[in-house]
Amino acid sequence: MGEAAYRETVNAAGKRQSSLTPGWEILGLTKEVATTIFEEAKKDKFVSSREAHYGSQSTRYDEKGRALGKDGKPQNPEERAAAEKEERDAIENGSEGGGDMVKECSQCGYTIAIAAGRESKFFGPGFKCPNCGADKDQFSTPEIPDDADKLL
């Protein structure tokens, strides 16, 4: 077990190391075993187990986990159609990039920020303002000033 831990430590330290990676003594390894592990890792160009397993994977994924083709659109035709529909809906609704949704209560000013894709859970049909009890239809998207980024 100490050898596996040291192997991961050596690989995680990266390609810029030129001498034995510290920590072999703590793991109870001899200098000979540590040197052997270091030399093997050096020969393999310090590739971690994660890189060895996933490094050669060239498939990219979008934020929803859909495999993307070279054109940056989902490979699966059904997923491609769904993504295009989401894009059109986002443009029609005026939201860019499918980001978070912000709603403000017109009765008391309570503001809620809802992560994209979580609207049905946190802003569903039976939603009521936690401050004043106003119905969901009393919420609107607040105006965000053009210079809002300067306030941060």
N, C-alpha and C positions, 0 to 999 in steps of 0.2 A: 504494500500500500504506500509506503514511503517513496518507493521508486516511481510509482505513477504520479504522486504529488510533485515530486521533484521534476519529472519530465514535463508536467504542465507548467511548473514555475519557470523552467528553462525556456520553453517555447513562448510563454507569455512575456518574458523579458525582451524578446525580439532579436532581430538580426544584427543590431549594433554592438552586441556584447562580444568581447574577445577573450575573456577569461571565465573561469568556472563561476557559475551563478551562485550567490550566497544562499545558504539555507540547508545545504546537504547535511551538515552536522546536526542540526535540530531534528531532522527527520531520521536520524540514526543510521545514515549511510556512510560507507567508507569512502575515502577520497578516490579510490580506484573505481568504485561503482558510479560515483558522481561524475567522474571524468568520462567513463564509458557512455553514460546517458547524455552528457554534454556533447560529446563527439558525434553520437548518433543524431542528435537534434540538429547539430551544425551541418551534418551531411544532408539532412532532410530540409535544410534552410529554415529551421525553427518554425515549422508549421504546427500550429496547435491542433488538438483533436477536432475542435469546432471547424477550423479552416479546412482541415483534411476532409471532414464530412460534408460541409456546405460550400467550401471555397470555389469549387469548380462549377457550382450551380449558376447558370447564366439567366435563369428565368427571373423576371422582375414581377413584383406584385403591387397592386394599388392599395389604398388605405382600407379597402373592404376585403382584402385577401384574394382578389381575382387575379389569375395569371395574365400578364400582359404580353402582347406580341411585340415585334420590332417597331411597329407604328405607335406604341404606347397605349393601345386600346385592348380591351379584354380579348383573349384568344377564342373563348367559347362564344359561338354565335348568339346564344340566348343572353349571356352576360353582356355581350357587346350591345345588343339591342336595349337591355335594361340600363346600361351606362349612358347610352345616347339619350334615352328618355329622361334620365335623371338630369343630364346636362341641359336638355331643352327646358325641363321644368324649373331648374335653377335660374335659367336666363329669364323665363317668363315671370317668375316670382321675384326677380330682382336680387336674388342672393348669388354671390359669386364665390365659387370654390367650395360650396357646401359646408361653410363654417358654422359656428355656433349661432343660435337664434336668441335674440334678446327681446323680452316683452315687458311692458310696464303697465301697471294697473292705473286706469284713468281716475279711480276713486281716491286712492291713498298714495300713489307714487311707488308702490312696491315694485322692484325690478327683479326679474328672474332671467338667468342666462342658461339656456338649454343646449347641451352638446348635440351636434348633428347626429341624427339617427335615434335620438332618445326622446323625441317630442311626444310620442304616444305614451311613454311611461311617466314623464314628468310634466306634461302639459296636455293630458288626455281630455276626453269629452267631459268628464266630471270635475275638472280642475276648478278650484275656488281659491281666491286670494287668501293666503294664510294670515294677513294682517286685518283685512276688513270683511272678508267673506264674499267679495264681488265675484260674479260668474266669469267664466273664461272669455265671454264676448266683450267684457269690459277692458280687456288687455289689448294694447296696440304696440307696434314697433316704434320705439322712441327715435326722435331725430338726433343724429349724431353730427356735431359740428365738424366742419372741414378741418379745423385745426386741433381736433381731439388728440391727435398723436403728440402734439406739443405739450399736452397736459401731463403726459407720463414722464 
